[in-house]
Amino acid sequence: MKTFYVTTPIYYVNSFPHLGHLYSTLVADTLARYKRQCGYDTFFLTGTDEHGQNIERIARERGVTPQAHCDEMAEAFKGMIRDFGLEPNYFIRTSDASHHRGAQALWRRVREAGYIYKGQYEGWFCPACAEFKEEEEPGRPPLCELHNRLAERVAEESYFFRLSAFQDRLLAFYRENPECVRPASRYNEVVSFVKSGLKDLSISRVSVRWGVPVPEDPQHTMYVWFDALSNYITALGWGNEGEHLRAAGISEGSIFERYWPADVHIVGKDILRFHAVYWPAFLMAAGLPLPRTVYAHGMWLSGGRKMSKTLGNVIDLAVLRRFFSRDVVRYFCLREMVFGEDADFTYGALIERANADLADGLGNLAHRTLTMVQRFCAGSLPEISAKAWGGYEEELRATVEATIRAFVAEFEAYNFSRALEVAWGLIARGDKYLSDMKPWDRARRPEERARVETVLAVVVRVLRVLAVLLAPVLPETMRALWAQLGLAGEPARVNPLALEFEAPMAGVRIGEVKPLFPRMEKEGIMAEIESHSRLEASPSSWITIEEFARVDLRAGTVVFAEKVAGADKLLRLLVDIGETEPRQVVAGIAPYYRPEELVGRKVILVANLQPRKVRGIESRGMVLAAVVGPEERPVLAGFVEDVPSGARLR
Ligand code: MSP
């Protein structure tokens, strides 16, 4: 039996799951369902990436052990999988003992092959990304754009991976395997990155404890990406006894030979380099086969920007689950985003698509057809009659067969949104056929009986084909449609590669006919989402009292204010917060406040914000303001009663 191995990235446990996380898993789940349907012995892996300095720090800040933090977060990700009905074969956690053993085995293999050596690393490191950053100006810490924080200087003994030795081998591999990185634009990016030269990679830290200890030198902890990437093989039992697989009811200890190399690693484009450069190099060094494809998808944006907790624009999964069905979310994600490109997420677009494509499109075609089968055929699927079969029917059958071929081809090429467009082309054809043939009119004339039955039998076959093709995308509703059609078994068990228009269906009694997708009232639901998001902050946005207490808020008095030369929006303020010197702060409020009206005014200052340079001026804090109206006008926060400068806010 042919096998198929698909993975998602394992999720950092530094934030609760949001739509971006769901998306990688949802795509992998859809692919896995499709391949299972096509008869492949399929393994779909997901899990959590739990190690590193960042996690150590978050746990410390929360006052819990790293393990306790990770246990809680792993549950949150498992919860996402349950809530959205995703069906991975295994969920790996990098804190599992079996994973540790596997990662150490990989390290030993690479070391024994001569590709790991000890040296001294000095560089700029962003703990939030767990990544070293390039120095831009000599001696100055680079700013991590993603986390809006300055990188930290790190100098320590470190093990290095001889990445530089793999430049030519990687380039040869890319040349011989043009599908190893997809889409093509990403392939080109990776090739030119490698062509520009590869430096050896620091792959251990002595200052981090929470991670996989380096074998034979446990003072060192593995660099989190060496550890994390190896999950794709340790999960299959490579380098360990596979006891985790037995415990999960996957009876064989190791299934590595069965599934490796992976058919596809689904990843976001932000982590492509790790998967398309470092990971193949580690595997080459260990003498292991390389994954067939790394597919990099785009980012879900919200309000035009990448979703992030800091920006506060993440799409909350609890809101999605509360207001939308799982299948609607799946459909929207796969239809709206051209796989590989970025897309904007809005609830409005989700509701519009759900109404137009699902309720009015697929749902309506199924409902009106089956209602007519009830009314005109006494609830039994009718037969095609040779005498009513004409050119129109012949054309429709050809369309169905072309749709099956095109849908499968697009799916195989990871063009999910195109595949769905193709399927919806068939829905439109089915609709038009019904409107042209008007079986409801003909049903009044007994001599047209064969014609009415044939028309309905043709559309019922269209629905059957759609149920099979769409089963990986809409598993629950297509199962429901199958039952309404009165068919035995499940659409997920019908192989789309062998699917045909013809099917013995006549005489089958249909099931209870119900709308598959309710229409949604856009304005009402949008308003409900809005008030829900405001009133019920979900657990993913809660912070603990300890986390809040880390923000040092002070009452301050503005003692000086002036415009920043050459910047329309900025004012330079000096704010007295009871320290020996007033604080210099740069604030983007110039269009709304004149400098002279600010002097003497009480403000609230975030006093322990990391200093940063704005237009060459060091800003040591931030004044708080409400953001009002669509133009986001800042209104400074202050006090009604008098407070001394320096008073703490709690
Ligand atoms: N832990 C690493 C992966 C290690 S794999 C050996 C990691 N984790 S992550 O939790 O930060 O991201 C997991 C996946 O979610 C990535 O593929 C990332 O691209 C994806 N997404 C996170 N935010 C996203 C969007 N806003 N949109 C789409 N996917 C994005 O990286």
Boltz pocket constraint, residues with backbone or C-beta under 6 A from the ligand:
constraints:
  - pocket:
      binder: B
      contacts: [[A, 8], [A, 9], [A, 10], [A, 11], [A, 12], [A, 13], [A, 19], [A, 20], [A, 21], [A, 23], [A, 24], [A, 49], [A, 225], [A, 228], [A, 229], [A, 230], [A, 231], [A, 266], [A, 267], [A, 268], [A, 269], [A, 270], [A, 271], [A, 297], [A, 298], [A, 299], [A, 300], [A, 301], [A, 306], [A, 307]]
      max_distance: 6.0
